[in-house]
Structure formats: C-alpha cells, structure tokens
Amino acid sequence: MERLIFHIDVKPEKMWSLPVRNLLFLGKASEQKLLNQGIRTIGDLAREREANVQLWLGEKPEHR
C-alpha cells in the first residue's frame, strides 16, 4: 500500500480547501504541474498517491 502525502489527521476543515499555492516551498512551476493534473487544493493533494506526485514533480533526493 502506498503512503498518502499528508496524514489524514490534518484538520481538513481548516486546510484542505486552501489552494495548493498556499503550501510552503511550493513554487510556481510545481504549482502549475499540479494544476495540470487537476490538483487544485491541499485536499486534492492530500488524497493523491505519493508515487503520482513524485512522477509529476520529480523526487527530491532528501525525501527518499
């Protein structure tokens, strides 16, 4: 089973409706890649599989 990007216990009512651009360290290019995949909110990203996000954004060596 793959891990989700965010833990489910993150307060969905406070964060998940916010746009992905509100995430710290998410640049404009990465935001555009996520938007191209239909990821518009933090909740969309939280529900996405990590492998998909890594495919779209690339995997950072320090995050392995």
N, CA, C and O atoms as a Tripos MOL2 file, in Angstrom:
@<TRIPOS>MOLECULE
protein
  256   255    64     0     0
PROTEIN
NO_CHARGES

@<TRIPOS>ATOM
      1 N           0.8440   -1.1860    0.0000 N.3       1 MET1
      2 CA          0.0000    0.0000    0.0000 C.3       1 MET1
      3 C           0.8870    1.2460    0.0000 C.2       1 MET1
      4 O           1.8440    1.3330    0.7700 O.2       1 MET1
      5 N           0.5710    2.1900   -0.8500 N.am      2 GLU2
      6 CA          1.3460    3.4210   -0.9310 C.3       2 GLU2
      7 C           0.9370    4.3840    0.1710 C.2       2 GLU2
      8 O          -0.1990    4.3670    0.6470 O.2       2 GLU2
      9 N           1.8880    5.2240    0.5670 N.am      3 ARG3
     10 CA          1.6000    6.2590    1.5600 C.3       3 ARG3
     11 C           0.8940    7.4230    0.8940 C.2       3 ARG3
     12 O           1.1200    7.7110   -0.2820 O.2       3 ARG3
     13 N           0.0430    8.0870    1.6500 N.am      4 LEU4
     14 CA         -0.5310    9.3380    1.1910 C.3       4 LEU4
     15 C           0.4480   10.4540    1.5140 C.2       4 LEU4
     16 O           1.2700   10.3080    2.4190 O.2       4 LEU4
     17 N           0.3760   11.5550    0.8000 N.am      5 ILE5
     18 CA          1.2830   12.6750    1.0060 C.3       5 ILE5
     19 C           1.0940   13.2950    2.3850 C.2       5 ILE5
     20 O           2.0760   13.5980    3.0640 O.2       5 ILE5
     21 N          -0.1390   13.4860    2.8050 N.am      6 PHE6
     22 CA         -0.4300   14.0910    4.0950 C.3       6 PHE6
     23 C          -1.1390   13.0770    4.9610 C.2       6 PHE6
     24 O          -1.8540   12.2100    4.4600 O.2       6 PHE6
     25 N          -0.9450   13.1840    6.2420 N.am      7 HIS7
     26 CA         -1.6770   12.3280    7.1550 C.3       7 HIS7
     27 C          -3.1370   12.7530    7.1760 C.2       7 HIS7
     28 O          -3.4450   13.9420    7.1000 O.2       7 HIS7
     29 N          -4.0140   11.7990    7.2770 N.am      8 ILE8
     30 CA         -5.4410   12.0620    7.2720 C.3       8 ILE8
     31 C          -5.8550   12.9030    8.4780 C.2       8 ILE8
     32 O          -6.8870   13.5730    8.4300 O.2       8 ILE8
     33 N          -5.0680   12.8820    9.5630 N.am      9 ASP9
     34 CA         -5.4500   13.6260   10.7580 C.3       9 ASP9
     35 C          -5.1910   15.1340   10.6480 C.2       9 ASP9
     36 O          -5.4760   15.8740   11.5890 O.2       9 ASP9
     37 N          -4.6580   15.5970    9.5170 N.am     10 VAL10
     38 CA         -4.5460   17.0410    9.2860 C.3      10 VAL10
     39 C          -5.9660   17.5970    9.2690 C.2      10 VAL10
     40 O          -6.8650   16.9830    8.6960 O.2      10 VAL10
     41 N          -6.1700   18.7380    9.8840 N.am     11 LYS11
     42 CA         -7.5110   19.3230   10.0170 C.3      11 LYS11
     43 C          -8.0970   19.6780    8.6450 C.2      11 LYS11
     44 O          -7.8420   20.7670    8.1310 O.2      11 LYS11
     45 N          -8.8650   18.7860    8.0600 N.am     12 PRO12
     46 CA         -9.4060   19.0520    6.7200 C.3      12 PRO12
     47 C         -10.2460   20.3220    6.6640 C.2      12 PRO12
     48 O         -10.1760   21.0660    5.6850 O.2      12 PRO12
     49 N         -11.0230   20.5740    7.6820 N.am     13 GLU13
     50 CA        -11.8990   21.7400    7.6440 C.3      13 GLU13
     51 C         -11.1300   23.0510    7.6110 C.2      13 GLU13
     52 O         -11.6850   24.0760    7.2140 O.2      13 GLU13
     53 N          -9.8780   23.0420    8.0150 N.am     14 LYS14
     54 CA         -9.0790   24.2720    8.0170 C.3      14 LYS14
     55 C          -8.1580   24.3720    6.8040 C.2      14 LYS14
     56 O          -7.9480   25.4630    6.2740 O.2      14 LYS14
     57 N          -7.6160   23.2570    6.3670 N.am     15 MET15
     58 CA         -6.5460   23.3220    5.3650 C.3      15 MET15
     59 C          -6.9270   22.7860    3.9920 C.2      15 MET15
     60 O          -6.4760   23.3240    2.9810 O.2      15 MET15
     61 N          -7.7250   21.7670    3.9350 N.am     16 TRP16
     62 CA         -7.8880   21.0470    2.6700 C.3      16 TRP16
     63 C          -8.5810   21.8570    1.5870 C.2      16 TRP16
     64 O          -8.4440   21.5340    0.4070 O.2      16 TRP16
     65 N          -9.3120   22.8850    1.9460 N.am     17 SER17
     66 CA         -9.9760   23.6910    0.9150 C.3      17 SER17
     67 C          -9.0740   24.8030    0.3750 C.2      17 SER17
     68 O          -9.4340   25.4820   -0.5860 O.2      17 SER17
     69 N          -7.9080   24.9900    0.9870 N.am     18 LEU18
     70 CA         -6.9850   26.0400    0.5330 C.3      18 LEU18
     71 C          -6.3150   25.6380   -0.7770 C.2      18 LEU18
     72 O          -6.1030   24.4500   -1.0230 O.2      18 LEU18
     73 N          -5.9810   26.6150   -1.6210 N.am     19 PRO19
     74 CA         -5.2800   26.2950   -2.8670 C.3      19 PRO19
     75 C          -3.8720   25.7520   -2.5970 C.2      19 PRO19
     76 O          -3.2360   26.1280   -1.6130 O.2      19 PRO19
     77 N          -3.3970   24.8750   -3.4690 N.am     20 VAL20
     78 CA         -2.0610   24.2940   -3.2800 C.3      20 VAL20
     79 C          -0.9740   25.3590   -3.2290 C.2      20 VAL20
     80 O           0.0700   25.1380   -2.6150 O.2      20 VAL20
     81 N          -1.1940   26.4950   -3.8520 N.am     21 ARG21
     82 CA         -0.1660   27.5440   -3.8330 C.3      21 ARG21
     83 C           0.1040   28.0580   -2.4190 C.2      21 ARG21
     84 O           1.1220   28.7100   -2.1870 O.2      21 ARG21
     85 N          -0.7890   27.7760   -1.4770 N.am     22 ASN22
     86 CA         -0.5820   28.1940   -0.0930 C.3      22 ASN22
     87 C           0.4230   27.3160    0.6500 C.2      22 ASN22
     88 O           0.8030   27.6330    1.7770 O.2      22 ASN22
     89 N           0.8530   26.2240    0.0360 N.am     23 LEU23
     90 CA          1.8300   25.3570    0.6840 C.3      23 LEU23
     91 C           3.2060   26.0160    0.6800 C.2      23 LEU23
     92 O           3.6480   26.5630   -0.3310 O.2      23 LEU23
     93 N           3.8580   25.9550    1.8060 N.am     24 LEU24
     94 CA          5.1990   26.5000    1.9450 C.3      24 LEU24
     95 C           6.1530   25.7420    1.0220 C.2      24 LEU24
     96 O           6.1050   24.5130    0.9590 O.2      24 LEU24
     97 N           6.9950   26.4440    0.3250 N.am     25 PHE25
     98 CA          8.0190   25.9010   -0.5590 C.3      25 PHE25
     99 C           7.4840   25.3010   -1.8620 C.2      25 PHE25
    100 O           8.2280   24.6270   -2.5750 O.2      25 PHE25
    101 N           6.2250   25.5310   -2.1810 N.am     26 LEU26
    102 CA          5.7080   25.1000   -3.4750 C.3      26 LEU26
    103 C           5.8460   26.2740   -4.4390 C.2      26 LEU26
    104 O           5.1790   27.2970   -4.2910 O.2      26 LEU26
    105 N           6.7160   26.1120   -5.4200 N.am     27 GLY27
    106 CA          6.9620   27.1890   -6.3640 C.3      27 GLY27
    107 C           5.9250   27.2220   -7.4810 C.2      27 GLY27
    108 O           5.0670   26.3460   -7.5890 O.2      27 GLY27
    109 N           6.0300   28.2560   -8.3040 N.am     28 LYS28
    110 CA          5.0670   28.4490   -9.3900 C.3      28 LYS28
    111 C           5.0980   27.3100  -10.4030 C.2      28 LYS28
    112 O           4.0520   26.8840  -10.8910 O.2      28 LYS28
    113 N           6.2890   26.8190  -10.7190 N.am     29 ALA29
    114 CA          6.3860   25.7290  -11.7010 C.3      29 ALA29
    115 C           5.7370   24.4550  -11.1570 C.2      29 ALA29
    116 O           5.0140   23.7660  -11.8760 O.2      29 ALA29
    117 N           5.9950   24.1500   -9.8990 N.am     30 SER30
    118 CA          5.3880   22.9630   -9.2940 C.3      30 SER30
    119 C           3.8810   23.1260   -9.1670 C.2      30 SER30
    120 O           3.1240   22.1810   -9.3920 O.2      30 SER30
    121 N           3.4540   24.3230   -8.8070 N.am     31 GLU31
    122 CA          2.0170   24.5790   -8.7300 C.3      31 GLU31
    123 C           1.3660   24.3280  -10.0890 C.2      31 GLU31
    124 O           0.3050   23.7080  -10.1610 O.2      31 GLU31
    125 N           1.9840   24.7990  -11.1480 N.am     32 GLN32
    126 CA          1.4160   24.6170  -12.4860 C.3      32 GLN32
    127 C           1.3500   23.1400  -12.8580 C.2      32 GLN32
    128 O           0.3750   22.6980  -13.4650 O.2      32 GLN32
    129 N           2.3720   22.3780  -12.5030 N.am     33 LYS33
    130 CA          2.3560   20.9380  -12.7870 C.3      33 LYS33
    131 C           1.1970   20.2610  -12.0680 C.2      33 LYS33
    132 O           0.5320   19.3920  -12.6320 O.2      33 LYS33
    133 N           0.9590   20.6610  -10.8240 N.am     34 LEU34
    134 CA         -0.1580   20.0790  -10.0730 C.3      34 LEU34
    135 C          -1.4970   20.5000  -10.6810 C.2      34 LEU34
    136 O          -2.4070   19.6820  -10.8160 O.2      34 LEU34
    137 N          -1.6100   21.7610  -11.0420 N.am     35 LEU35
    138 CA         -2.8450   22.2370  -11.6680 C.3      35 LEU35
    139 C          -3.1260   21.4820  -12.9640 C.2      35 LEU35
    140 O          -4.2760   21.1630  -13.2640 O.2      35 LEU35
    141 N          -2.0790   21.1990  -13.7260 N.am     36 ASN36
    142 CA         -2.2280   20.4430  -14.9750 C.3      36 ASN36
    143 C          -2.7660   19.0380  -14.7280 C.2      36 ASN36
    144 O          -3.3620   18.4330  -15.6200 O.2      36 ASN36
    145 N          -2.5570   18.5200  -13.5260 N.am     37 GLN37
    146 CA         -3.0360   17.1820  -13.1610 C.3      37 GLN37
    147 C          -4.3810   17.2350  -12.4340 C.2      37 GLN37
    148 O          -4.8870   16.2070  -11.9850 O.2      37 GLN37
    149 N          -4.9500   18.4190  -12.3210 N.am     38 GLY38
    150 CA         -6.2420   18.5550  -11.6570 C.3      38 GLY38
    151 C          -6.1530   18.7160  -10.1580 C.2      38 GLY38
    152 O          -7.1680   18.6470   -9.4650 O.2      38 GLY38
    153 N          -4.9440   18.9300   -9.6410 N.am     39 ILE39
    154 CA         -4.7350   19.1300   -8.2050 C.3      39 ILE39
    155 C          -4.8250   20.6270   -7.9470 C.2      39 ILE39
    156 O          -3.9060   21.3750   -8.2810 O.2      39 ILE39
    157 N          -5.9180   21.0580   -7.3610 N.am     40 ARG40
    158 CA         -6.1440   22.4820   -7.1450 C.3      40 ARG40
    159 C          -6.0790   22.8910   -5.6720 C.2      40 ARG40
    160 O          -5.7310   24.0260   -5.3470 O.2      40 ARG40
    161 N          -6.4160   21.9580   -4.7940 N.am     41 THR41
    162 CA         -6.4440   22.2890   -3.3680 C.3      41 THR41
    163 C          -5.5030   21.3840   -2.5840 C.2      41 THR41
    164 O          -5.0450   20.3550   -3.0810 O.2      41 THR41
    165 N          -5.2260   21.7890   -1.3540 N.am     42 ILE42
    166 CA         -4.4040   20.9550   -0.4710 C.3      42 ILE42
    167 C          -5.0880   19.6080   -0.2570 C.2      42 ILE42
    168 O          -4.4190   18.5800   -0.1510 O.2      42 ILE42
    169 N          -6.3960   19.6120   -0.1940 N.am     43 GLY43
    170 CA         -7.1410   18.3540   -0.0520 C.3      43 GLY43
    171 C          -6.9590   17.4360   -1.2450 C.2      43 GLY43
    172 O          -6.8090   16.2250   -1.0800 O.2      43 GLY43
    173 N          -6.9720   18.0030   -2.4570 N.am     44 ASP44
    174 CA         -6.7100   17.1970   -3.6550 C.3      44 ASP44
    175 C          -5.3500   16.5310   -3.5510 C.2      44 ASP44
    176 O          -5.2060   15.3450   -3.8470 O.2      44 ASP44
    177 N          -4.3560   17.2960   -3.1290 N.am     45 LEU45
    178 CA         -3.0010   16.7740   -2.9920 C.3      45 LEU45
    179 C          -2.9280   15.7330   -1.8900 C.2      45 LEU45
    180 O          -2.2490   14.7170   -2.0410 O.2      45 LEU45
    181 N          -3.6180   15.9720   -0.7890 N.am     46 ALA46
    182 CA         -3.5990   15.0430    0.3410 C.3      46 ALA46
    183 C          -4.1780   13.6860   -0.0380 C.2      46 ALA46
    184 O          -3.7490   12.6610    0.4920 O.2      46 ALA46
    185 N          -5.1310   13.6700   -0.9360 N.am     47 ARG47
    186 CA         -5.7660   12.4160   -1.3380 C.3      47 ARG47
    187 C          -5.0090   11.6970   -2.4480 C.2      47 ARG47
    188 O          -5.3130   10.5450   -2.7590 O.2      47 ARG47
    189 N          -4.0370   12.3580   -3.0400 N.am     48 GLU48
    190 CA         -3.2980   11.7730   -4.1630 C.3      48 GLU48
    191 C          -2.2110   10.8300   -3.6520 C.2      48 GLU48
    192 O          -1.6680   11.0240   -2.5650 O.2      48 GLU48
    193 N          -1.9110    9.8370   -4.4280 N.am     49 ARG49
    194 CA         -0.8350    8.8910   -4.0940 C.3      49 ARG49
    195 C           0.5240    9.5590   -4.2540 C.2      49 ARG49
    196 O           0.7490   10.3220   -5.1930 O.2      49 ARG49
    197 N           1.4220    9.2610   -3.3280 N.am     50 GLU50
    198 CA          2.7610    9.8430   -3.3430 C.3      50 GLU50
    199 C           3.4850    9.5430   -4.6490 C.2      50 GLU50
    200 O           4.1680   10.4100   -5.1950 O.2      50 GLU50
    201 N           3.3390    8.3280   -5.1490 N.am     51 ALA51
    202 CA          4.0210    7.9510   -6.3940 C.3      51 ALA51
    203 C           3.5900    8.8420   -7.5560 C.2      51 ALA51
    204 O           4.4140    9.1960   -8.3990 O.2      51 ALA51
    205 N           2.3280    9.2010   -7.6100 N.am     52 ASN52
    206 CA          1.8540   10.0890   -8.6770 C.3      52 ASN52
    207 C           2.4780   11.4680   -8.5490 C.2      52 ASN52
    208 O           2.9350   12.0400   -9.5390 O.2      52 ASN52
    209 N           2.4980   11.9970   -7.3500 N.am     53 VAL53
    210 CA          3.0640   13.3330   -7.1360 C.3      53 VAL53
    211 C           4.5530   13.3330   -7.4730 C.2      53 VAL53
    212 O           5.0500   14.2840   -8.0760 O.2      53 VAL53
    213 N           5.2650   12.2830   -7.0930 N.am     54 GLN54
    214 CA          6.6840   12.1850   -7.4250 C.3      54 GLN54
    215 C           6.8840   12.1270   -8.9290 C.2      54 GLN54
    216 O           7.8280   12.7130   -9.4590 O.2      54 GLN54
    217 N           6.0020   11.4260   -9.6100 N.am     55 LEU55
    218 CA          6.0900   11.3470  -11.0710 C.3      55 LEU55
    219 C           5.9000   12.7270  -11.6870 C.2      55 LEU55
    220 O           6.6330   13.1010  -12.6020 O.2      55 LEU55
    221 N           4.9380   13.4760  -11.2030 N.am     56 TRP56
    222 CA          4.6270   14.7950  -11.7590 C.3      56 TRP56
    223 C           5.6740   15.8450  -11.3980 C.2      56 TRP56
    224 O           6.0300   16.6780  -12.2310 O.2      56 TRP56
    225 N           6.1700   15.8080  -10.1560 N.am     57 LEU57
    226 CA          7.0730   16.8620   -9.6810 C.3      57 LEU57
    227 C           8.5340   16.4480   -9.6580 C.2      57 LEU57
    228 O           9.4210   17.2990   -9.6030 O.2      57 LEU57
    229 N           8.7900   15.1490   -9.7000 N.am     58 GLY58
    230 CA         10.1470   14.6540   -9.5340 C.3      58 GLY58
    231 C          10.4180   14.4160   -8.0610 C.2      58 GLY58
    232 O           9.8560   15.0890   -7.1970 O.2      58 GLY58
    233 N          11.2690   13.4680   -7.7860 N.am     59 GLU59
    234 CA         11.5800   13.1180   -6.4010 C.3      59 GLU59
    235 C          12.8530   13.8250   -5.9720 C.2      59 GLU59
    236 O          13.8760   13.7400   -6.6510 O.2      59 GLU59
    237 N          12.7930   14.5110   -4.8620 N.am     60 LYS60
    238 CA         13.9700   15.1770   -4.2830 C.3      60 LYS60
    239 C          14.7910   14.1160   -3.5490 C.2      60 LYS60
    240 O          14.2170   13.3120   -2.8140 O.2      60 LYS60
    241 N          16.1120   14.0880   -3.7250 N.am     61 PRO61
    242 CA         16.9390   13.0720   -3.0710 C.3      61 PRO61
    243 C          16.7630   13.0230   -1.5550 C.2      61 PRO61
    244 O          16.7960   11.9390   -0.9720 O.2      61 PRO61
    245 N          16.5790   14.1650   -0.9090 N.am     62 GLU62
    246 CA         16.4470   14.1810    0.5450 C.3      62 GLU62
    247 C          15.0980   13.6740    1.0330 C.2      62 GLU62
    248 O          14.9020   13.5440    2.2410 O.2      62 GLU62
    249 N          14.1680   13.3850    0.1370 N.am     63 HIS63
    250 CA         12.8440   12.9180    0.5260 C.3      63 HIS63
    251 C          12.6600   11.4260    0.3000 C.2      63 HIS63
    252 O          11.5310   10.9370    0.3550 O.2      63 HIS63
    253 N          13.7160   10.7020    0.0530 N.am     64 ARG64
    254 CA         13.6060    9.2580   -0.2010 C.3      64 ARG64
    255 C          13.4100    8.4990    1.0620 C.2      64 ARG64
    256 O          13.2980    7.2730    1.0340 O.2      64 ARG64
@<TRIPOS>BOND
     1     1     2 1
     2     2     3 1
     3     3     4 2
     4     3     5 am
     5     5     6 1
     6     6     7 1
     7     7     8 2
     8     7     9 am
     9     9    10 1
    10    10    11 1
    11    11    12 2
    12    11    13 am
    13    13    14 1
    14    14    15 1
    15    15    16 2
    16    15    17 am
    17    17    18 1
    18    18    19 1
    19    19    20 2
    20    19    21 am
    21    21    22 1
    22    22    23 1
    23    23    24 2
    24    23    25 am
    25    25    26 1
    26    26    27 1
    27    27    28 2
    28    27    29 am
    29    29    30 1
    30    30    31 1
    31    31    32 2
    32    31    33 am
    33    33    34 1
    34    34    35 1
    35    35    36 2
    36    35    37 am
    37    37    38 1
    38    38    39 1
    39    39    40 2
    40    39    41 am
    41    41    42 1
    42    42    43 1
    43    43    44 2
    44    43    45 am
    45    45    46 1
    46    46    47 1
    47    47    48 2
    48    47    49 am
    49    49    50 1
    50    50    51 1
    51    51    52 2
    52    51    53 am
    53    53    54 1
    54    54    55 1
    55    55    56 2
    56    55    57 am
    57    57    58 1
    58    58    59 1
    59    59    60 2
    60    59    61 am
    61    61    62 1
    62    62    63 1
    63    63    64 2
    64    63    65 am
    65    65    66 1
    66    66    67 1
    67    67    68 2
    68    67    69 am
    69    69    70 1
    70    70    71 1
    71    71    72 2
    72    71    73 am
    73    73    74 1
    74    74    75 1
    75    75    76 2
    76    75    77 am
    77    77    78 1
    78    78    79 1
    79    79    80 2
    80    79    81 am
    81    81    82 1
    82    82    83 1
    83    83    84 2
    84    83    85 am
    85    85    86 1
    86    86    87 1
    87    87    88 2
    88    87    89 am
    89    89    90 1
    90    90    91 1
    91    91    92 2
    92    91    93 am
    93    93    94 1
    94    94    95 1
    95    95    96 2
    96    95    97 am
    97    97    98 1
    98    98    99 1
    99    99   100 2
   100    99   101 am
   101   101   102 1
   102   102   103 1
   103   103   104 2
   104   103   105 am
   105   105   106 1
   106   106   107 1
   107   107   108 2
   108   107   109 am
   109   109   110 1
   110   110   111 1
   111   111   112 2
   112   111   113 am
   113   113   114 1
   114   114   115 1
   115   115   116 2
   116   115   117 am
   117   117   118 1
   118   118   119 1
   119   119   120 2
   120   119   121 am
   121   121   122 1
   122   122   123 1
   123   123   124 2
   124   123   125 am
   125   125   126 1
   126   126   127 1
   127   127   128 2
   128   127   129 am
   129   129   130 1
   130   130   131 1
   131   131   132 2
   132   131   133 am
   133   133   134 1
   134   134   135 1
   135   135   136 2
   136   135   137 am
   137   137   138 1
   138   138   139 1
   139   139   140 2
   140   139   141 am
   141   141   142 1
   142   142   143 1
   143   143   144 2
   144   143   145 am
   145   145   146 1
   146   146   147 1
   147   147   148 2
   148   147   149 am
   149   149   150 1
   150   150   151 1
   151   151   152 2
   152   151   153 am
   153   153   154 1
   154   154   155 1
   155   155   156 2
   156   155   157 am
   157   157   158 1
   158   158   159 1
   159   159   160 2
   160   159   161 am
   161   161   162 1
   162   162   163 1
   163   163   164 2
   164   163   165 am
   165   165   166 1
   166   166   167 1
   167   167   168 2
   168   167   169 am
   169   169   170 1
   170   170   171 1
   171   171   172 2
   172   171   173 am
   173   173   174 1
   174   174   175 1
   175   175   176 2
   176   175   177 am
   177   177   178 1
   178   178   179 1
   179   179   180 2
   180   179   181 am
   181   181   182 1
   182   182   183 1
   183   183   184 2
   184   183   185 am
   185   185   186 1
   186   186   187 1
   187   187   188 2
   188   187   189 am
   189   189   190 1
   190   190   191 1
   191   191   192 2
   192   191   193 am
   193   193   194 1
   194   194   195 1
   195   195   196 2
   196   195   197 am
   197   197   198 1
   198   198   199 1
   199   199   200 2
   200   199   201 am
   201   201   202 1
   202   202   203 1
   203   203   204 2
   204   203   205 am
   205   205   206 1
   206   206   207 1
   207   207   208 2
   208   207   209 am
   209   209   210 1
   210   210   211 1
   211   211   212 2
   212   211   213 am
   213   213   214 1
   214   214   215 1
   215   215   216 2
   216   215   217 am
   217   217   218 1
   218   218   219 1
   219   219   220 2
   220   219   221 am
   221   221   222 1
   222   222   223 1
   223   223   224 2
   224   223   225 am
   225   225   226 1
   226   226   227 1
   227   227   228 2
   228   227   229 am
   229   229   230 1
   230   230   231 1
   231   231   232 2
   232   231   233 am
   233   233   234 1
   234   234   235 1
   235   235   236 2
   236   235   237 am
   237   237   238 1
   238   238   239 1
   239   239   240 2
   240   239   241 am
   241   241   242 1
   242   242   243 1
   243   243   244 2
   244   243   245 am
   245   245   246 1
   246   246   247 1
   247   247   248 2
   248   247   249 am
   249   249   250 1
   250   250   251 1
   251   251   252 2
   252   251   253 am
   253   253   254 1
   254   254   255 1
   255   255   256 2
@<TRIPOS>SUBSTRUCTURE
     1 MET1         2 RESIDUE 1 A MET
     2 GLU2         6 RESIDUE 1 A GLU
     3 ARG3        10 RESIDUE 1 A ARG
     4 LEU4        14 RESIDUE 1 A LEU
     5 ILE5        18 RESIDUE 1 A ILE
     6 PHE6        22 RESIDUE 1 A PHE
     7 HIS7        26 RESIDUE 1 A HIS
     8 ILE8        30 RESIDUE 1 A ILE
     9 ASP9        34 RESIDUE 1 A ASP
    10 VAL10       38 RESIDUE 1 A VAL
    11 LYS11       42 RESIDUE 1 A LYS
    12 PRO12       46 RESIDUE 1 A PRO
    13 GLU13       50 RESIDUE 1 A GLU
    14 LYS14       54 RESIDUE 1 A LYS
    15 MET15       58 RESIDUE 1 A MET
    16 TRP16       62 RESIDUE 1 A TRP
    17 SER17       66 RESIDUE 1 A SER
    18 LEU18       70 RESIDUE 1 A LEU
    19 PRO19       74 RESIDUE 1 A PRO
    20 VAL20       78 RESIDUE 1 A VAL
    21 ARG21       82 RESIDUE 1 A ARG
    22 ASN22       86 RESIDUE 1 A ASN
    23 LEU23       90 RESIDUE 1 A LEU
    24 LEU24       94 RESIDUE 1 A LEU
    25 PHE25       98 RESIDUE 1 A PHE
    26 LEU26      102 RESIDUE 1 A LEU
    27 GLY27      106 RESIDUE 1 A GLY
    28 LYS28      110 RESIDUE 1 A LYS
    29 ALA29      114 RESIDUE 1 A ALA
    30 SER30      118 RESIDUE 1 A SER
    31 GLU31      122 RESIDUE 1 A GLU
    32 GLN32      126 RESIDUE 1 A GLN
    33 LYS33      130 RESIDUE 1 A LYS
    34 LEU34      134 RESIDUE 1 A LEU
    35 LEU35      138 RESIDUE 1 A LEU
    36 ASN36      142 RESIDUE 1 A ASN
    37 GLN37      146 RESIDUE 1 A GLN
    38 GLY38      150 RESIDUE 1 A GLY
    39 ILE39      154 RESIDUE 1 A ILE
    40 ARG40      158 RESIDUE 1 A ARG
    41 THR41      162 RESIDUE 1 A THR
    42 ILE42      166 RESIDUE 1 A ILE
    43 GLY43      170 RESIDUE 1 A GLY
    44 ASP44      174 RESIDUE 1 A ASP
    45 LEU45      178 RESIDUE 1 A LEU
    46 ALA46      182 RESIDUE 1 A ALA
    47 ARG47      186 RESIDUE 1 A ARG
    48 GLU48      190 RESIDUE 1 A GLU
    49 ARG49      194 RESIDUE 1 A ARG
    50 GLU50      198 RESIDUE 1 A GLU
    51 ALA51      202 RESIDUE 1 A ALA
    52 ASN52      206 RESIDUE 1 A ASN
    53 VAL53      210 RESIDUE 1 A VAL
    54 GLN54      214 RESIDUE 1 A GLN
    55 LEU55      218 RESIDUE 1 A LEU
    56 TRP56      222 RESIDUE 1 A TRP
    57 LEU57      226 RESIDUE 1 A LEU
    58 GLY58      230 RESIDUE 1 A GLY
    59 GLU59      234 RESIDUE 1 A GLU
    60 LYS60      238 RESIDUE 1 A LYS
    61 PRO61      242 RESIDUE 1 A PRO
    62 GLU62      246 RESIDUE 1 A GLU
    63 HIS63      250 RESIDUE 1 A HIS
    64 ARG64      254 RESIDUE 1 A ARG
